[in-house]
C-alpha cells in the first residue's frame, strides 16, 4: 500500500472485482479523488493484511461499500 493518503476506501466482494475496478476508475477520472482497494500492495495471505485494512479504513474520509448479490452471499 502506498503511504499516500487516499480519499475513498472501497469495500467489495472479490467476485465483483471487474465491475468495481471500472467504478473506481470512473470515480477517479470524474472527481480526481484517490480510491483505495485491497489489491494495492498487499495480498490477503500477508500477515499484516488485517492491520493494513484497518489503517486504510481509518485513514480514508469516505468508506464506500459496494453492495451486490455476491457481497450479500
matplotlib code that plots the C-alpha trace (Angstrom):
import matplotlib.pyplot as plt

x = [0.0, 1.2, 1.9, -0.1, -3.4, -6.4, -9.8, -12.1, -11.9, -13.7, -15.0, -16.3, -16.6, -13.8, -16.3, -17.2, -13.6, -14.1, -17.2, -15.6, -12.4, -14.4, -16.4, -13.1, -11.7, -14.8, -14.7, -11.1, -11.4, -14.5, -13.6, -9.8, -10.3, -7.9, -9.5, -8.0, -8.7, -7.1, -5.2, -2.8, 0.4, -1.0, -2.2, -4.9, -2.3, 0.0, 0.3, -0.1, -3.3, -5.8, -3.7, -3.3, -7.0, -7.9, -5.3, -6.7, -10.3, -9.3, -7.3, -9.9, -12.6, -15.1, -15.9, -17.7, -19.4, -20.2, -23.4, -24.1, -25.7, -22.3, -21.5, -24.8, -24.0]
y = [0.0, 3.5, 5.8, 8.5, 9.0, 8.1, 9.8, 6.7, 3.2, 0.8, -2.4, -5.1, -8.7, -10.2, -11.8, -8.3, -7.1, -6.3, -4.1, -2.4, -1.6, 0.1, 2.0, 3.0, 4.3, 6.3, 7.9, 8.8, 10.2, 12.3, 13.5, 13.3, 11.5, 8.7, 5.4, 2.6, -1.1, -4.1, -5.0, -2.2, -3.6, -6.3, -9.8, -11.4, -14.0, -11.3, -11.4, -7.6, -7.7, -7.1, -4.3, -2.6, -2.8, -1.3, 1.5, 2.2, 2.4, 4.7, 6.9, 7.5, 10.1, 8.1, 4.4, 3.1, -0.3, -1.9, -3.8, -6.6, -10.0, -11.6, -9.5, -10.4, -14.1]
z = [0.0, -0.8, 2.1, 0.2, 1.9, -0.2, -0.2, -0.6, 0.8, -1.4, 0.2, -2.2, -2.9, -4.9, -7.3, -8.4, -9.0, -12.7, -12.1, -9.1, -10.9, -13.6, -11.0, -9.2, -12.5, -13.2, -9.7, -10.0, -13.6, -12.7, -9.3, -9.1, -5.7, -5.0, -4.1, -2.1, -2.8, -1.1, -4.3, -4.0, -2.5, -0.2, -0.6, 1.6, 2.8, 4.1, 7.9, 8.0, 5.8, 8.7, 10.2, 6.8, 6.0, 9.4, 8.8, 5.3, 6.6, 9.4, 7.1, 4.4, 4.9, 2.8, 3.1, 0.0, 0.4, -3.0, -2.2, -4.7, -4.8, -4.3, -1.3, 0.3, 0.0]

ax = plt.figure().add_subplot(projection="3d")
ax.plot(x, y, z, "-o")
ax.set_aspect("equal")
plt.show()
